[in-house]
Amino acid sequence: MKTIFVQFKCKPGKAYQVADELVQTVEQISEVYSTSGQYDLIAKFYLDDNRDIGHFVTERLQVMDGVADTFTLVAFKPFL
């Protein structure tokens, strides 16, 4: 399993709609938070090892209605 975090910059007034759509339609999502700063949301996803991160982000997340921009971080090791 690969873990990625994606920050979302949403079109004005669309952050809650994007968050709801992520939770309802993207099975790889673990959690999503509203945030302050340059981005409106941050979401954690778990992808199968054979899943291409670039295709997942560009073809599944960036095309969602209300998404203006994304920033993707790949996580390496969790510290518990």
N, C-alpha and C positions, 0 to 999 in steps of 0.2 A: 504494500500500500504506500502511495505517495501522499504527503500532506502539502496542500498549498493554501495560502491566504490570498484573497483577492480583495482589493479596495475598489470601491465603486464611486465614481463621481456621477451623480444623477442630474437629469434635467430638472429645472426648478419645479418644486412641488411634487416630485415623483419618487422620492426616497422610500416612503412607506409602501407605495405600490410595487417598487422593485423588490424590496425586502420580502413582501408577501408572496410575490411570484417566485422568488428564489426558493422559499420554504415549501411552497406548494408544488413546484414542478421540477426541481433539480434534485434527483435522488442522492447525488454525491455530497450534498451539503451536510455539514455537521451543526453549524450555528452561524448566525448573522447578528451583527450589532450596528446600531447607529453610532456615528462618531463625530467629533468636532474636527476642524482643520480643513485641509484641502479636499478630502474625500468625505462622502456622506455615510458610507457603509463599509464594514469589513466583514468578510465571510470566510469560514474555514471549510475546506473541501477535502475529502479523501478520494483519491483516484486509484484505480487498479494500476499495478506496475506497468502493464502494457499500454495504458492510455496515454496518448500524446497530450501534454499540458497545453501546448500552443493551439492545437485544434480545439480542445475543450474550451479554452478561454475565448478564442476568436469566433468559433462557430456556435457556441452554446450560451455564453454569458454576454459578450459584447453586443450581440444582436438583439438583446432583450429591449422591449419598449421602455423608454425612460432612462436608459444607460447612456451617458455621454462619454465616459472614459473609464479605463480600469488600470490598475497597477497590481502586478502579480509578484508574490514572494513565495519561494520554494523553501519549505522547512526541512531540515536535515535530521536532527535528533531531539526528541522531547526530553526534558529534565523534570522528573517527578519528585 
